[in-house]
């Protein structure tokens, strides 16, 4: 299992704590430092069954100033998220061929 984690985000920390409390073994991916490739992010999002735009943090200043109101394709949103990883909702938890946004942390139960 993997958790795509931002240590500075309280919601991401809660997701990490939730996995810990459940006794799960997982790898922490600090995507802000390590980055994400387009292919990797595309595969992760596909595992959730959601659209890339569902992973965009729309309340972020960068989103409001640069992207709000723009009609972009799924591939274009993936590129935006790869180039601006702080716009990515977190945490994202991947377990095999399933993935989910771990906010609230209880969502993670759906893929355990």
Secondary structure as GFF3:
##gff-version 3
##sequence-region A 1 112
A	DSSP	beta_strand	2	4	.	.	.	ID=ss1
A	DSSP	alpha_helix	10	21	.	.	.	ID=ss2
A	DSSP	beta_strand	27	29	.	.	.	ID=ss3
A	DSSP	alpha_helix	31	34	.	.	.	ID=ss4
A	DSSP	alpha_helix	38	48	.	.	.	ID=ss5
A	DSSP	three_ten_helix	52	55	.	.	.	ID=ss6
A	DSSP	alpha_helix	61	66	.	.	.	ID=ss7
A	DSSP	alpha_helix	74	83	.	.	.	ID=ss8
A	DSSP	three_ten_helix	85	87	.	.	.	ID=ss9
A	DSSP	beta_strand	92	95	.	.	.	ID=ss10
A	DSSP	beta_strand	98	101	.	.	.	ID=ss11
A	DSSP	three_ten_helix	105	111	.	.	.	ID=ss12
###
